[in-house]
Amino acid sequence: MFDLAPYLAPLIVLLAILASAIRVLPEYQRGVVFFLGRFQGVKGPGLIFILPGIQQMVRVDLRVVALDIPAQDVISKDNVTVRVNAVLYYRVVDPERAIIQVENFAEATSQLAQTTLRSVLGKHDLDEMLSERDKLNSDIQEILDAQTDEWGIKVANVEIKHVDLNESMVRAIARQAEAERERRAKVIHAEGELQASEKLVEAARVMSSEPGAMQLRYLQTLADMSTDNTSTIIFPLPIDLINSLVKGAKNP
């Protein structure tokens, strides 16, 4: 009878080696394979085989990563200190460079994003930080994408989430907004006065050229006064009589 006992231990070792040699990579992952320390290639997805002790494999995720940029203290161009945080969206497009060119591409991208955020925002005024976020997001994204390209990283988007101000600056902005509203109200009031004066001048010009218009206005004024609850008695005088009296006074 054939005895399997002498072969049992080697068989178990062989099965263990085969099991450790088998790797299964999902669709969103790639394996960067090294042969005795030298880069051999990028494998996956699916079933791949790695020789234990001779080949090494580093898994790389190709999905988009949402990286939260911690709040940064930024001094704006007009010397205002604010705290700004943002979120960065990136993905690996070249697994070989992401593993070989940088030690930890995720940590390196995070540190670069923090310094770039402070550098870009420090070149702008506070008003621009609050009102031109789309432009600032685009500027930061372009700078990061250019610098991470050699790492095989693609920066898809950058979004500034919050710009936090201290209490004194919030009160100063509120006073500024109130002053701006008062200025607009005064401008609107002045424009209304100007338009009203122009209309009055035009009405006076028409009445001076048409004597009958002045008479109608005189009668309308009397009618308006008669509707009020007043004890004043009004005796209307013809305009012609008034003009005659005025001319007589000038030419005695």
Sine and cosine of phi, psi and omega as CSV:
sin_phi,cos_phi,sin_psi,cos_psi,sin_omega,cos_omega
0.00,0.00,0.69,-0.72,-0.06,-1.00
-0.96,0.27,0.79,-0.62,-0.05,-1.00
-0.99,-0.13,0.87,-0.49,-0.01,-1.00
-1.00,-0.02,-0.08,1.00,-0.08,-1.00
-0.87,0.50,-0.68,0.73,-0.02,-1.00
-0.91,0.41,-0.41,0.91,-0.06,-1.00
-0.99,-0.14,-0.06,1.00,-0.09,-1.00
-0.93,0.38,-0.71,0.70,-0.02,-1.00
-0.91,0.42,-0.75,0.66,0.05,-1.00
-0.87,0.50,-0.58,0.82,0.01,-1.00
-0.91,0.41,-0.64,0.76,0.02,-1.00
-0.91,0.42,-0.66,0.75,0.03,-1.00
-0.89,0.45,-0.66,0.75,0.01,-1.00
-0.90,0.44,-0.67,0.75,0.03,-1.00
-0.91,0.41,-0.60,0.80,0.03,-1.00
-0.91,0.41,-0.63,0.78,0.03,-1.00
-0.91,0.41,-0.67,0.74,0.02,-1.00
-0.90,0.43,-0.64,0.77,0.00,-1.00
-0.91,0.41,-0.64,0.77,0.02,-1.00
-0.96,0.28,-0.30,0.95,-0.01,-1.00
-0.99,0.10,-0.29,0.96,-0.06,-1.00
-1.00,0.03,0.75,-0.66,0.07,-1.00
-0.76,-0.65,0.63,-0.78,0.06,-1.00
-0.85,-0.53,0.88,-0.48,-0.01,-1.00
-0.95,-0.32,0.79,-0.61,0.07,-1.00
-0.93,0.36,0.13,-0.99,-0.09,-1.00
-0.87,0.50,-0.53,0.85,-0.08,-1.00
-1.00,0.00,0.13,0.99,0.01,-1.00
-0.85,-0.53,0.45,-0.89,0.13,-0.99
-0.75,-0.66,0.44,-0.90,0.02,-1.00
-0.92,-0.39,0.85,-0.53,0.08,-1.00
-1.00,0.00,0.91,-0.42,-0.15,-0.99
-0.97,-0.22,0.71,-0.70,0.06,-1.00
-0.88,-0.48,0.70,-0.72,0.04,-1.00
-0.93,-0.36,0.94,-0.33,-0.07,-1.00
0.80,0.60,0.65,0.76,0.06,-1.00
1.00,0.00,-0.22,0.98,-0.01,-1.00
-0.98,-0.18,0.61,-0.79,-0.01,-1.00
-0.90,0.45,0.77,-0.64,-0.01,-1.00
-0.95,-0.33,-0.65,0.76,-0.01,-1.00
0.23,-0.97,0.07,-1.00,0.05,-1.00
-0.94,-0.34,0.82,-0.57,-0.05,-1.00
-0.88,-0.48,0.32,-0.95,0.04,-1.00
0.96,-0.29,0.18,-0.98,-0.01,1.00
-0.99,0.14,0.09,-1.00,0.02,-1.00
0.95,-0.31,-0.44,-0.90,-0.06,-1.00
-1.00,-0.01,0.81,-0.58,0.04,-1.00
-0.72,-0.69,0.31,-0.95,-0.02,-1.00
-0.86,-0.51,0.72,-0.70,0.01,-1.00
-0.83,-0.56,0.78,-0.63,0.04,-1.00
-0.98,0.20,0.91,-0.41,-0.04,-1.00
-0.88,0.48,0.69,-0.73,0.02,-1.00
0.99,0.13,-0.34,0.94,-0.02,-1.00
-0.94,-0.34,-0.67,0.75,0.02,-1.00
-0.93,-0.37,0.57,-0.82,0.10,-0.99
-0.81,-0.59,0.54,-0.84,-0.02,-1.00
-0.76,-0.65,0.68,-0.73,0.07,-1.00
-0.90,-0.44,0.83,-0.56,0.00,-1.00
-0.98,0.18,0.64,-0.77,0.03,-1.00
-0.76,-0.65,0.79,-0.61,0.01,-1.00
-1.00,0.02,0.78,-0.63,-0.04,-1.00
-0.99,-0.11,0.01,1.00,-0.03,-1.00
-0.97,0.24,0.33,-0.94,0.04,-1.00
-0.94,0.35,0.74,-0.68,-0.01,-1.00
-0.94,-0.33,0.76,-0.65,0.09,-1.00
-1.00,-0.08,0.95,-0.32,-0.06,-1.00
-0.97,-0.25,0.87,-0.50,0.02,-1.00
-0.99,0.14,0.85,-0.52,0.03,-1.00
-1.00,0.04,0.87,-0.49,-0.03,-1.00
-0.86,0.51,0.39,-0.92,-0.01,-1.00
-0.86,0.51,0.73,-0.68,-0.03,-1.00
-0.88,-0.47,0.66,-0.75,0.11,-0.99
-0.99,0.15,0.88,-0.47,-0.08,-1.00
-0.86,-0.52,0.73,-0.69,0.11,-0.99
-0.98,-0.20,0.91,-0.42,-0.06,-1.00
-0.95,0.31,0.11,-0.99,-0.02,-1.00
-0.89,0.45,-0.50,0.87,0.04,-1.00
-0.99,-0.10,0.44,0.90,0.14,-0.99
0.88,0.47,0.67,0.74,0.09,-1.00
-0.93,-0.36,0.79,-0.61,-0.01,-1.00
-1.00,-0.02,0.82,-0.57,0.00,-1.00
-0.73,-0.69,0.32,-0.95,0.11,-0.99
-0.93,-0.37,0.82,-0.57,-0.10,-0.99
-0.81,-0.59,0.73,-0.68,0.16,-0.99
-0.81,-0.59,0.35,-0.93,-0.11,-0.99
-0.49,-0.87,0.09,-1.00,0.07,-1.00
-0.77,-0.63,0.66,-0.75,-0.06,-1.00
-0.88,-0.48,0.73,-0.69,0.04,-1.00
-0.92,-0.39,0.85,-0.52,0.00,-1.00
-0.59,-0.81,0.24,-0.97,0.08,-1.00
-0.49,-0.87,0.37,-0.93,0.02,-1.00
-1.00,0.06,0.82,-0.58,0.03,-1.00
-0.95,-0.32,-0.29,0.96,0.02,-1.00
-0.70,-0.72,1.00,-0.06,-0.05,-1.00
-0.86,0.52,-0.56,0.83,-0.01,-1.00
-0.87,0.49,-0.78,0.63,-0.02,-1.00
-0.94,0.35,-0.55,0.83,0.00,-1.00
-0.89,0.45,-0.48,0.88,0.00,-1.00
-1.00,-0.07,-0.61,0.79,-0.12,-0.99
-1.00,0.05,-0.63,0.77,-0.14,-0.99
-0.98,0.18,-0.38,0.93,-0.05,-1.00
-0.62,-0.79,0.57,-0.82,-0.09,-1.00
-0.92,0.40,-0.77,0.64,-0.01,-1.00
-0.68,-0.74,0.99,-0.14,-0.13,-0.99
-0.91,0.41,-0.51,0.86,0.00,-1.00
-0.93,0.37,-0.72,0.69,0.01,-1.00
-0.92,0.38,-0.65,0.76,0.01,-1.00
-0.90,0.44,-0.65,0.76,0.03,-1.00
-0.91,0.42,-0.63,0.77,0.02,-1.00
-0.90,0.44,-0.73,0.68,0.00,-1.00
-0.90,0.44,-0.66,0.75,0.02,-1.00
-0.91,0.42,-0.61,0.79,0.01,-1.00
-0.90,0.43,-0.63,0.78,0.00,-1.00
-0.91,0.42,-0.73,0.68,-0.01,-1.00
-0.92,0.38,-0.61,0.79,0.01,-1.00
-0.92,0.39,-0.62,0.79,0.03,-1.00
-0.87,0.49,-0.72,0.69,0.02,-1.00
-0.91,0.41,-0.66,0.75,-0.05,-1.00
-0.91,0.41,-0.71,0.70,-0.05,-1.00
-0.94,0.34,-0.73,0.68,-0.04,-1.00
-0.93,0.38,-0.48,0.88,0.02,-1.00
-0.92,0.39,-0.23,0.97,0.03,-1.00
-1.00,-0.02,0.05,1.00,-0.08,-1.00
-0.82,-0.58,0.41,-0.91,0.06,-1.00
-0.97,0.25,0.24,-0.97,0.02,-1.00
-0.88,0.47,-0.65,0.76,0.00,-1.00
-0.86,0.50,-0.62,0.79,0.01,-1.00
-0.94,0.35,-0.59,0.81,0.06,-1.00
-0.88,0.47,-0.59,0.81,-0.07,-1.00
-1.00,0.10,-0.49,0.87,-0.12,-0.99
-0.95,-0.32,-0.29,0.96,-0.09,-1.00
-0.84,-0.55,0.77,0.64,-0.05,-1.00
-0.92,0.39,-0.59,0.80,-0.02,-1.00
-0.88,0.48,-0.68,0.74,0.01,-1.00
-0.92,0.39,-0.67,0.74,0.01,-1.00
-0.91,0.42,-0.65,0.76,0.06,-1.00
-0.86,0.51,-0.68,0.73,0.00,-1.00
-0.91,0.41,-0.66,0.75,0.01,-1.00
-0.89,0.45,-0.71,0.70,0.00,-1.00
-0.90,0.44,-0.66,0.75,-0.01,-1.00
-0.89,0.46,-0.67,0.74,-0.01,-1.00
-0.90,0.43,-0.66,0.75,0.00,-1.00
-0.91,0.41,-0.72,0.69,0.00,-1.00
-0.90,0.43,-0.65,0.76,-0.03,-1.00
-0.90,0.43,-0.62,0.78,0.01,-1.00
-0.93,0.38,-0.61,0.79,-0.06,-1.00
-0.98,0.18,-0.48,0.88,0.00,-1.00
-1.00,-0.02,-0.03,1.00,-0.02,-1.00
-0.88,0.47,-0.63,0.78,0.00,-1.00
-0.94,0.33,-0.21,0.98,0.09,-1.00
-1.00,-0.05,0.00,1.00,-0.06,-1.00
0.97,0.25,0.43,0.90,-0.03,-1.00
-0.94,-0.35,0.69,-0.73,0.08,-1.00
-0.92,-0.39,0.90,-0.43,0.06,-1.00
-1.00,0.07,0.92,-0.38,-0.09,-1.00
-0.99,0.11,-0.63,0.78,-0.09,-1.00
-0.29,-0.96,0.45,-0.89,0.10,-0.99
-0.72,-0.70,0.75,-0.67,0.00,-1.00
-0.78,-0.63,0.85,-0.53,0.12,-0.99
-0.97,0.24,0.83,-0.56,-0.07,-1.00
-1.00,-0.04,-0.78,0.63,-0.08,-1.00
-0.67,-0.74,0.60,-0.80,0.17,-0.99
-0.84,-0.54,0.98,-0.20,-0.10,-1.00
-1.00,-0.07,0.73,-0.68,0.01,-1.00
-0.91,-0.40,0.43,-0.90,0.10,-1.00
-0.97,0.23,0.19,-0.98,-0.12,-0.99
-0.89,0.45,-0.64,0.77,-0.01,-1.00
-0.89,0.45,-0.63,0.78,0.01,-1.00
-0.94,0.33,-0.57,0.82,0.05,-1.00
-0.89,0.45,-0.67,0.74,0.03,-1.00
-0.91,0.41,-0.62,0.78,0.02,-1.00
-0.90,0.44,-0.65,0.76,0.03,-1.00
-0.92,0.40,-0.61,0.80,0.03,-1.00
-0.90,0.43,-0.67,0.75,0.05,-1.00
-0.90,0.43,-0.63,0.78,0.04,-1.00
-0.90,0.44,-0.68,0.74,0.01,-1.00
-0.91,0.42,-0.63,0.77,0.03,-1.00
-0.91,0.42,-0.66,0.75,0.04,-1.00
-0.90,0.44,-0.60,0.80,0.02,-1.00
-0.92,0.40,-0.64,0.77,0.05,-1.00
-0.90,0.43,-0.65,0.76,0.04,-1.00
-0.90,0.43,-0.64,0.77,0.02,-1.00
-0.89,0.46,-0.68,0.73,0.01,-1.00
-0.90,0.43,-0.63,0.78,0.01,-1.00
-0.90,0.44,-0.66,0.75,0.02,-1.00
-0.91,0.40,-0.63,0.77,0.02,-1.00
-0.90,0.44,-0.69,0.72,0.01,-1.00
-0.90,0.44,-0.66,0.75,0.03,-1.00
-0.89,0.45,-0.68,0.74,0.01,-1.00
-0.91,0.42,-0.64,0.77,0.04,-1.00
-0.90,0.44,-0.63,0.78,0.06,-1.00
-0.90,0.44,-0.67,0.75,0.05,-1.00
-0.88,0.47,-0.65,0.76,0.01,-1.00
-0.90,0.44,-0.71,0.70,0.01,-1.00
-0.90,0.43,-0.63,0.77,0.02,-1.00
-0.90,0.43,-0.67,0.74,0.01,-1.00
-0.90,0.44,-0.61,0.79,0.03,-1.00
-0.90,0.44,-0.65,0.76,0.03,-1.00
-0.93,0.38,-0.61,0.80,0.03,-1.00
-0.91,0.42,-0.66,0.75,0.05,-1.00
-0.89,0.46,-0.66,0.75,0.03,-1.00
-0.90,0.43,-0.66,0.75,0.02,-1.00
-0.90,0.43,-0.65,0.76,0.02,-1.00
-0.90,0.44,-0.61,0.79,0.02,-1.00
-0.90,0.43,-0.66,0.75,0.01,-1.00
-0.92,0.40,-0.69,0.73,-0.02,-1.00
-0.91,0.40,-0.58,0.82,0.02,-1.00
-0.94,0.35,-0.48,0.88,0.01,-1.00
-1.00,0.07,-0.30,0.95,-0.01,-1.00
-0.82,-0.57,0.99,-0.17,0.00,-1.00
-0.84,0.54,-0.59,0.81,-0.02,-1.00
-0.90,0.43,-0.51,0.86,0.02,-1.00
-0.91,0.41,-0.63,0.78,0.04,-1.00
-0.91,0.42,-0.62,0.78,0.03,-1.00
-0.90,0.43,-0.66,0.75,0.03,-1.00
-0.91,0.41,-0.61,0.79,0.03,-1.00
-0.92,0.39,-0.59,0.81,0.03,-1.00
-0.90,0.43,-0.69,0.73,0.01,-1.00
-0.93,0.38,-0.61,0.79,0.02,-1.00
-0.91,0.42,-0.63,0.78,0.04,-1.00
-0.90,0.44,-0.67,0.74,0.04,-1.00
-0.89,0.46,-0.65,0.76,0.00,-1.00
-0.90,0.43,-0.63,0.78,0.01,-1.00
-0.92,0.39,-0.65,0.76,0.00,-1.00
-0.93,0.36,-0.51,0.86,-0.04,-1.00
-0.95,0.31,-0.34,0.94,-0.02,-1.00
-0.99,0.13,-0.26,0.96,0.00,-1.00
-0.97,0.23,0.49,-0.87,0.08,-1.00
-0.99,0.17,1.00,0.06,-0.05,-1.00
-0.68,-0.73,0.45,-0.89,0.03,-1.00
-1.00,-0.09,0.07,1.00,0.00,-1.00
-0.97,0.26,0.73,-0.69,0.04,-1.00
-0.98,-0.20,0.78,-0.62,-0.05,-1.00
-0.92,-0.38,0.78,-0.62,0.09,-1.00
-0.95,-0.32,0.96,-0.27,-0.03,-1.00
-0.93,0.36,0.67,-0.74,0.08,-1.00
-0.90,-0.44,0.66,-0.75,0.04,-1.00
-0.88,0.47,0.57,-0.82,0.02,-1.00
-0.89,0.46,-0.59,0.81,-0.02,-1.00
-0.90,0.44,-0.62,0.78,0.00,-1.00
-0.91,0.41,-0.65,0.76,0.02,-1.00
-0.90,0.44,-0.67,0.75,0.01,-1.00
-0.90,0.44,-0.62,0.79,0.01,-1.00
-0.91,0.42,-0.66,0.75,0.02,-1.00
-0.90,0.43,-0.62,0.78,0.02,-1.00
-0.91,0.41,-0.68,0.73,-0.01,-1.00
-0.92,0.39,-0.59,0.81,0.04,-1.00
-0.92,0.40,-0.56,0.83,0.03,-1.00
-0.94,0.35,-0.56,0.83,0.03,-1.00
-0.96,0.26,-0.51,0.86,-0.04,-1.00
-0.85,-0.52,0.98,0.19,-0.03,-1.00
-0.94,0.33,0.00,0.00,0.00,0.00
